[in-house]
Amino acid sequence: NKMVRHVIVWSFKDELSAEERTAAAKKIKTELEALVGVVPGLKELTVITNPMDSSNVDLMLDSTIDTPENYDVYKVHPAHVAAATYVRSVVKSRSCMDYEF
């Protein structure tokens, strides 16, 4: 059975202050990591909020989903959609890489 690795990196909108970025990062981490145990097949999900100075993005999501079919479930799950809606309100860019392994 193939699993799916779902990795995203984001950059905050330029107009966010340092305080707003810190608060947004904390909220994003809390909301997305809470999806484990809620979304079927989501085995692990970690949001990294402390990039090194050499980074050119602000946040990273690293997750594993047990099957490609459950990745489709994850994408439309109401709890994920709610969290993703907030993320979209504070970021200017999103890059994603998904792969099966």
C-alpha positions, 0 to 999 in steps of 0.5 A: 500500500502506497502512503502519501507525503504532503509537504507545504511551505508558505510565506507570510504576507508582507504587511504582517507585523512580527507580532502578527506573524508570531500569533499566526504561526502559533494558530496555524501550528495548533489548528493543523497539528490538531487534525491528526486523529480527526482526519481519517488516515492522517498519520502525522502532521508537523508544522515547523515555525522556526526557520533558520536565517538561511530559509526563504519561507516562513512555515513548513507543513510535513505530513503523512497520509496512509493512502492516496484515497485518504489524501483525497478525504483530507483535502476536503475534510471540513476541519482541514478546509477551516484551517486552510482558509485561515492560512490563506488569509495570512500567507502570500505564497504556497508551494506544495510537493506531494509524493507516494512512497 
